[in-house]
Amino acid sequence: MKVDFSMVLTDLLGKPVLWGRSSDDHATLKHISVNALTDTLPSEVSGRAQVSGEEKFKKFKLASKISDADGPVDLKSEEISLLKKLIGELYAPVIVGRAWDMLEGNDASS
């Protein structure tokens, strides 16, 4: 499935979610996805999850694929599932809801 990672996430009022400190820097699906793939998750910090070197490399390769893309990215269902799992653990409900809708090809603004 092709996913457009340039899509901007919005809050429940439809306003763009800020990513940086500037009011012009809006969170995109690319920001959220790459961050979820490259950040240390709470389950890893607490010791509940052990991530192998192979899994870390897989996450790195997917983060690079998304980060380097200039247009929509063709993802396998396993890659979408991984992104949903990681975003679900790392982010608050509004971000999770919007990102998951985008990853599933649904209208993320409703």
OpenMM code with the backbone's topology and positions (N, CA, C; nanometers):
from openmm import Vec3, app, unit

residues = "MET LYS VAL ASP PHE SER MET VAL LEU THR ASP LEU LEU GLY LYS PRO VAL LEU TRP GLY ARG SER SER ASP ASP HIS ALA THR LEU LYS HIS ILE SER VAL ASN ALA LEU THR ASP THR LEU PRO SER GLU VAL SER GLY ARG ALA GLN VAL SER GLY GLU GLU LYS PHE LYS LYS PHE LYS LEU ALA SER LYS ILE SER ASP ALA ASP GLY PRO VAL ASP LEU LYS SER GLU GLU ILE SER LEU LEU LYS LYS LEU ILE GLY GLU LEU TYR ALA PRO VAL ILE VAL GLY ARG ALA TRP ASP MET LEU GLU GLY ASN ASP ALA SER SER".split()
positions = [
    Vec3(0.0843, -0.1179, 0.0000),
    Vec3(0.0000, 0.0000, 0.0000),
    Vec3(0.0887, 0.1240, 0.0000),
    Vec3(0.0527, 0.2211, -0.0817),
    Vec3(0.1277, 0.3465, -0.0858),
    Vec3(0.0762, 0.4409, 0.0222),
    Vec3(0.1707, 0.5005, 0.0968),
    Vec3(0.1363, 0.5923, 0.2062),
    Vec3(0.2069, 0.7249, 0.1814),
    Vec3(0.1309, 0.8338, 0.1907),
    Vec3(0.1856, 0.9684, 0.1766),
    Vec3(0.2275, 1.0180, 0.3144),
    Vec3(0.3565, 1.0162, 0.3404),
    Vec3(0.4082, 1.0557, 0.4711),
    Vec3(0.4194, 1.2065, 0.4883),
    Vec3(0.3843, 1.2837, 0.3857),
    Vec3(0.3881, 1.4302, 0.3989),
    Vec3(0.2597, 1.4858, 0.4606),
    Vec3(0.1610, 1.3987, 0.4848),
    Vec3(0.0342, 1.4448, 0.5423),
    Vec3(0.0567, 1.5038, 0.6811),
    Vec3(-0.0117, 1.6154, 0.7073),
    Vec3(-0.0010, 1.6854, 0.8355),
    Vec3(-0.1077, 1.6332, 0.9310),
    Vec3(-0.0672, 1.6043, 1.0539),
    Vec3(-0.1609, 1.5587, 1.1560),
    Vec3(-0.2333, 1.6776, 1.2165),
    Vec3(-0.3613, 1.6596, 1.2462),
    Vec3(-0.4405, 1.7664, 1.3066),
    Vec3(-0.4949, 1.7211, 1.4414),
    Vec3(-0.5263, 1.8211, 1.5260),
    Vec3(-0.5874, 1.7893, 1.6551),
    Vec3(-0.7370, 1.7669, 1.6355),
    Vec3(-0.8094, 1.7515, 1.7441),
    Vec3(-0.9530, 1.7239, 1.7334),
    Vec3(-1.0332, 1.8417, 1.6790),
    Vec3(-0.9754, 1.9610, 1.6805),
    Vec3(-1.0419, 2.0785, 1.6241),
    Vec3(-1.0017, 2.1038, 1.4792),
    Vec3(-0.9178, 2.0153, 1.4255),
    Vec3(-0.8753, 2.0297, 1.2868),
    Vec3(-0.7555, 2.1198, 1.2672),
    Vec3(-0.6932, 2.1651, 1.3762),
    Vec3(-0.5744, 2.2511, 1.3654),
    Vec3(-0.4496, 2.1635, 1.3568),
    Vec3(-0.3514, 2.2042, 1.2744),
    Vec3(-0.2286, 2.1252, 1.2622),
    Vec3(-0.1575, 2.1108, 1.3975),
    Vec3(-0.1100, 1.9902, 1.4230),
    Vec3(-0.0318, 1.9628, 1.5432),
    Vec3(0.1089, 2.0179, 1.5197),
    Vec3(0.1611, 2.0898, 1.6191),
    Vec3(0.2955, 2.1454, 1.6062),
    Vec3(0.3991, 2.0381, 1.6316),
    Vec3(0.5102, 2.0446, 1.5571),
    Vec3(0.6172, 1.9484, 1.5731),
    Vec3(0.7356, 2.0119, 1.6464),
    Vec3(0.7742, 2.1279, 1.6055),
    Vec3(0.8878, 2.1967, 1.6673),
    Vec3(0.8402, 2.3136, 1.7496),
    Vec3(0.9268, 2.4061, 1.7671),
    Vec3(0.8944, 2.5240, 1.8477),
    Vec3(0.8305, 2.6352, 1.7661),
    Vec3(0.8409, 2.6256, 1.6358),
    Vec3(0.7845, 2.7272, 1.5475),
    Vec3(0.6383, 2.6947, 1.5189),
    Vec3(0.5562, 2.7987, 1.5119),
    Vec3(0.4143, 2.7767, 1.4806),
    Vec3(0.3947, 2.7340, 1.3350),
    Vec3(0.5000, 2.7410, 1.2549),
    Vec3(0.4933, 2.6979, 1.1148),
    Vec3(0.5425, 2.5549, 1.0945),
    Vec3(0.5914, 2.4922, 1.2001),
    Vec3(0.6467, 2.3573, 1.1894),
    Vec3(0.5418, 2.2557, 1.2342),
    Vec3(0.4722, 2.1984, 1.1373),
    Vec3(0.3622, 2.1065, 1.1663),
    Vec3(0.4076, 1.9609, 1.1619),
    Vec3(0.3503, 1.8802, 1.2492),
    Vec3(0.3826, 1.7376, 1.2555),
    Vec3(0.3254, 1.6658, 1.1341),
    Vec3(0.4112, 1.5938, 1.0661),
    Vec3(0.3675, 1.5118, 0.9531),
    Vec3(0.3747, 1.3648, 0.9929),
    Vec3(0.3129, 1.2827, 0.9122),
    Vec3(0.3216, 1.1394, 0.9356),
    Vec3(0.4667, 1.0934, 0.9277),
    Vec3(0.5474, 1.1604, 0.8453),
    Vec3(0.6897, 1.1275, 0.8364),
    Vec3(0.7584, 1.1535, 0.9701),
    Vec3(0.7353, 1.2715, 1.0294),
    Vec3(0.7956, 1.3029, 1.1601),
    Vec3(0.7605, 1.1960, 1.2636),
    Vec3(0.6315, 1.1678, 1.2737),
    Vec3(0.5807, 1.0748, 1.3748),
    Vec3(0.6365, 0.9344, 1.3527),
    Vec3(0.6365, 0.8899, 1.2282),
    Vec3(0.6804, 0.7543, 1.1961),
    Vec3(0.8306, 0.7353, 1.2177),
    Vec3(0.9101, 0.8270, 1.1667),
    Vec3(1.0552, 0.8153, 1.1822),
    Vec3(1.0930, 0.8232, 1.3298),
    Vec3(1.0285, 0.9113, 1.4033),
    Vec3(1.0564, 0.9221, 1.5463),
    Vec3(1.0206, 0.7922, 1.6192),
    Vec3(0.9061, 0.7342, 1.5865),
    Vec3(0.8648, 0.6100, 1.6519),
    Vec3(0.9606, 0.4952, 1.6183),
    Vec3(1.0137, 0.4945, 1.4978),
    Vec3(1.1059, 0.3892, 1.4566),
    Vec3(1.2449, 0.4040, 1.5170),
    Vec3(1.2844, 0.5258, 1.5495),
    Vec3(1.4220, 0.5494, 1.5942),
    Vec3(1.4347, 0.5821, 1.7423),
    Vec3(1.3246, 0.6079, 1.8094),
    Vec3(1.3289, 0.6427, 1.9517),
    Vec3(1.3311, 0.5157, 2.0365),
    Vec3(1.3796, 0.5299, 2.1592),
    Vec3(1.3718, 0.4205, 2.2558),
    Vec3(1.2334, 0.4252, 2.3182),
    Vec3(1.1625, 0.3143, 2.3139),
    Vec3(1.0244, 0.3089, 2.3614),
    Vec3(1.0187, 0.2901, 2.5129),
    Vec3(0.9092, 0.3336, 2.5744),
    Vec3(0.8943, 0.3154, 2.7191),
    Vec3(0.9105, 0.1696, 2.7635),
    Vec3(0.8633, 0.0748, 2.6846),
    Vec3(0.8759, -0.0664, 2.7213),
    Vec3(1.0212, -0.1123, 2.7210),
    Vec3(1.1036, -0.0494, 2.6377),
    Vec3(1.2460, -0.0823, 2.6347),
    Vec3(1.3176, -0.0245, 2.7565),
    Vec3(1.2796, 0.0967, 2.7935),
    Vec3(1.3410, 0.1623, 2.9086),
    Vec3(1.3076, 0.0868, 3.0367),
    Vec3(1.1840, 0.0418, 3.0484),
    Vec3(1.1392, -0.0272, 3.1696),
    Vec3(1.1895, -0.1718, 3.1768),
    Vec3(1.2420, -0.2217, 3.0663),
    Vec3(1.2903, -0.3592, 3.0647),
    Vec3(1.1847, -0.4612, 3.0273),
    Vec3(1.0615, -0.4173, 2.9985),
    Vec3(0.9554, -0.5107, 2.9592),
    Vec3(0.9789, -0.5686, 2.8213),
    Vec3(1.0529, -0.4961, 2.7375),
    Vec3(1.0777, -0.5423, 2.6008),
    Vec3(1.2276, -0.5435, 2.5732),
    Vec3(1.2711, -0.6486, 2.5104),
    Vec3(1.4092, -0.6599, 2.4649),
    Vec3(1.4065, -0.6531, 2.3127),
    Vec3(1.4843, -0.5637, 2.2550),
    Vec3(1.4870, -0.5485, 2.1104),
    Vec3(1.6225, -0.5955, 2.0602),
    Vec3(1.6201, -0.6925, 1.9698),
    Vec3(1.7438, -0.7480, 1.9156),
    Vec3(1.8085, -0.6504, 1.8181),
    Vec3(1.9326, -0.6753, 1.7901),
    Vec3(2.0030, -0.5961, 1.6893),
    Vec3(1.9360, -0.6070, 1.5537),
    Vec3(1.8871, -0.7253, 1.5210),
    Vec3(1.8176, -0.7445, 1.3931),
    Vec3(1.6919, -0.6583, 1.3848),
    Vec3(1.6161, -0.6540, 1.4946),
    Vec3(1.4939, -0.5736, 1.4974),
    Vec3(1.5278, -0.4248, 1.4871),
    Vec3(1.6318, -0.3819, 1.5562),
    Vec3(1.6741, -0.2416, 1.5484),
    Vec3(1.7170, -0.2055, 1.4065),
    Vec3(1.7872, -0.2969, 1.3403),
    Vec3(1.8301, -0.2721, 1.2033),
    Vec3(1.7097, -0.2628, 1.1098),
    Vec3(1.6125, -0.3500, 1.1293),
    Vec3(1.4894, -0.3472, 1.0497),
    Vec3(1.4174, -0.2132, 1.0675),
    Vec3(1.4104, -0.1666, 1.1915),
    Vec3(1.3471, -0.0369, 1.2190),
    Vec3(1.4254, 0.0764, 1.1539),
    Vec3(1.5580, 0.0695, 1.1596),
    Vec3(1.6431, 0.1706, 1.0975),
    Vec3(1.6211, 0.1761, 0.9460),
    Vec3(1.6158, 0.0593, 0.8820),
    Vec3(1.5973, 0.0555, 0.7370),
    Vec3(1.4627, 0.1140, 0.6961),
    Vec3(1.3574, 0.0845, 0.7735),
    Vec3(1.2260, 0.1403, 0.7431),
    Vec3(1.2253, 0.2907, 0.7674),
    Vec3(1.2886, 0.3361, 0.8748),
    Vec3(1.2978, 0.4804, 0.9022),
    Vec3(1.3705, 0.5507, 0.7884),
    Vec3(1.4772, 0.4911, 0.7384),
    Vec3(1.5524, 0.5500, 0.6268),
    Vec3(1.4683, 0.5554, 0.4995),
    Vec3(1.3949, 0.4489, 0.4735),
    Vec3(1.3085, 0.4423, 0.3551),
    Vec3(1.2051, 0.5552, 0.3585),
    Vec3(1.1466, 0.5783, 0.4745),
    Vec3(1.0453, 0.6832, 0.4899),
    Vec3(1.1101, 0.8211, 0.4853),
    Vec3(1.2202, 0.8366, 0.5551),
    Vec3(1.2877, 0.9656, 0.5644),
    Vec3(1.3414, 1.0126, 0.4291),
    Vec3(1.3906, 0.9196, 0.3487),
    Vec3(1.4516, 0.9538, 0.2202),
    Vec3(1.3499, 0.9762, 0.1088),
    Vec3(1.2259, 0.9380, 0.1309),
    Vec3(1.1244, 0.9437, 0.0248),
    Vec3(1.0822, 1.0868, -0.0079),
    Vec3(1.0668, 1.1119, -0.1372),
    Vec3(1.0166, 1.2415, -0.1841),
    Vec3(0.8683, 1.2362, -0.2173),
    Vec3(0.8119, 1.1191, -0.2146),
    Vec3(0.6707, 1.1008, -0.2469),
    Vec3(0.6149, 0.9858, -0.1658),
    Vec3(0.4974, 0.9373, -0.2036),
    Vec3(0.4381, 0.8243, -0.1323),
    Vec3(0.5319, 0.7040, -0.1293),
    Vec3(0.5239, 0.6284, -0.0201),
    Vec3(0.6105, 0.5119, 0.0012),
    Vec3(0.5245, 0.3863, -0.0039),
    Vec3(0.5709, 0.2884, -0.0797),
    Vec3(0.5013, 0.1607, -0.0888),
    Vec3(0.5435, 0.0743, 0.0295),
    Vec3(0.4480, 0.0429, 0.1181),
    Vec3(0.4767, -0.0346, 0.2384),
    Vec3(0.4065, -0.1694, 0.2342),
    Vec3(0.4727, -0.2685, 0.2927),
    Vec3(0.4128, -0.3999, 0.3112),
    Vec3(0.3220, -0.3937, 0.4335),
    Vec3(0.2292, -0.4863, 0.4429),
    Vec3(0.1373, -0.4871, 0.5575),
    Vec3(0.2134, -0.5030, 0.6891),
    Vec3(0.3234, -0.5785, 0.6893),
    Vec3(0.4029, -0.5953, 0.8114),
    Vec3(0.4661, -0.4627, 0.8548),
    Vec3(0.5059, -0.3810, 0.7578),
    Vec3(0.5664, -0.2508, 0.7898),
    Vec3(0.4619, -0.1575, 0.8490),
    Vec3(0.3412, -0.1604, 0.7948),
    Vec3(0.2333, -0.0779, 0.8490),
    Vec3(0.1990, -0.1239, 0.9898),
    Vec3(0.1939, -0.2541, 1.0114),
    Vec3(0.1656, -0.3077, 1.1457),
    Vec3(0.2729, -0.2657, 1.2454),
    Vec3(0.3978, -0.2706, 1.2051),
    Vec3(0.5072, -0.2289, 1.2929),
    Vec3(0.4940, -0.0809, 1.3277),
    Vec3(0.4686, 0.0017, 1.2285),
    Vec3(0.4511, 0.1454, 1.2541),
    Vec3(0.3364, 0.1708, 1.3503),
    Vec3(0.2254, 0.1046, 1.3291),
    Vec3(0.1097, 0.1230, 1.4183),
    Vec3(0.1432, 0.0814, 1.5612),
    Vec3(0.2131, -0.0296, 1.5760),
    Vec3(0.2521, -0.0768, 1.7090),
    Vec3(0.3411, 0.0257, 1.7790),
    Vec3(0.4432, 0.0754, 1.7101),
    Vec3(0.5387, 0.1685, 1.7703),
    Vec3(0.4754, 0.3045, 1.7991),
    Vec3(0.3977, 0.3562, 1.7044),
    Vec3(0.3284, 0.4837, 1.7252),
    Vec3(0.2308, 0.4704, 1.8415),
    Vec3(0.1617, 0.3570, 1.8489),
    Vec3(0.0667, 0.3328, 1.9570),
    Vec3(0.1309, 0.3350, 2.0940),
    Vec3(0.2540, 0.2876, 2.1033),
    Vec3(0.3222, 0.2868, 2.2330),
    Vec3(0.3796, 0.4231, 2.2686),
    Vec3(0.4214, 0.4983, 2.1698),
    Vec3(0.4969, 0.6207, 2.1968),
    Vec3(0.4125, 0.7471, 2.2105),
    Vec3(0.2968, 0.7527, 2.1441),
    Vec3(0.2231, 0.8778, 2.1349),
    Vec3(0.0884, 0.8771, 2.2061),
    Vec3(0.0347, 0.9971, 2.2232),
    Vec3(-0.0964, 1.0193, 2.2856),
    Vec3(-0.2081, 0.9801, 2.1879),
    Vec3(-0.3302, 0.9605, 2.2398),
    Vec3(-0.4409, 0.9112, 2.1577),
    Vec3(-0.4712, 0.9900, 2.0302),
    Vec3(-0.4652, 1.1218, 2.0322),
    Vec3(-0.4977, 1.1985, 1.9108),
    Vec3(-0.3957, 1.1698, 1.8011),
    Vec3(-0.2680, 1.1651, 1.8368),
    Vec3(-0.1639, 1.1365, 1.7385),
    Vec3(-0.1800, 0.9932, 1.6871),
    Vec3(-0.2042, 0.9002, 1.7777),
    Vec3(-0.2233, 0.7602, 1.7385),
    Vec3(-0.3410, 0.7486, 1.6423),
    Vec3(-0.4529, 0.8093, 1.6780),
    Vec3(-0.5718, 0.8013, 1.5935),
    Vec3(-0.5493, 0.8575, 1.4546),
    Vec3(-0.4924, 0.9757, 1.4479),
    Vec3(-0.4669, 1.0382, 1.3166),
    Vec3(-0.3671, 0.9566, 1.2352),
    Vec3(-0.2570, 0.9169, 1.2989),
    Vec3(-0.1532, 0.8421, 1.2273),
    Vec3(-0.2052, 0.7074, 1.1792),
    Vec3(-0.2780, 0.6361, 1.2654),
    Vec3(-0.3305, 0.5056, 1.2253),
    Vec3(-0.4285, 0.5207, 1.1090),
    Vec3(-0.5153, 0.6223, 1.1135),
    Vec3(-0.6069, 0.6462, 1.0018),
    Vec3(-0.5285, 0.6674, 0.8729),
    Vec3(-0.4228, 0.7491, 0.8803),
    Vec3(-0.3413, 0.7761, 0.7609),
    Vec3(-0.2752, 0.6479, 0.7105),
    Vec3(-0.2243, 0.5679, 0.8015),
    Vec3(-0.1565, 0.4440, 0.7619),
    Vec3(-0.2537, 0.3420, 0.7037),
    Vec3(-0.3797, 0.3505, 0.7402),
    Vec3(-0.4824, 0.2597, 0.6886),
    Vec3(-0.5500, 0.3146, 0.5630),
    Vec3(-0.5114, 0.4358, 0.5217),
    Vec3(-0.5699, 0.4956, 0.4032),
    Vec3(-0.7039, 0.5599, 0.4268),
    Vec3(-0.7378, 0.5878, 0.5547),
    Vec3(-0.8644, 0.6527, 0.5891),
    Vec3(-0.8458, 0.8031, 0.5964),
    Vec3(-0.9568, 0.8757, 0.5917),
    Vec3(-0.9541, 1.0199, 0.6091),
    Vec3(-0.9155, 1.0495, 0.7528),
    Vec3(-0.7992, 1.1079, 0.7741),
    Vec3(-0.7465, 1.1299, 0.9083),
    Vec3(-0.8023, 1.2542, 0.9756),
    Vec3(-0.8908, 1.3260, 0.9111),
    Vec3(-0.9418, 1.4493, 0.9716),
    Vec3(-1.0800, 1.4332, 1.0327),
    Vec3(-1.1344, 1.3114, 1.0261),
    Vec3(-1.2693, 1.2933, 1.0816),
    Vec3(-1.2698, 1.1953, 1.1951),
] * unit.nanometer
topology = app.Topology()
chain = topology.addChain("A")
for resn in residues:
    res = topology.addResidue(resn, chain)
    for name in ("N", "CA", "C"):
        topology.addAtom(name, app.Element.getBySymbol(name[0]), res)
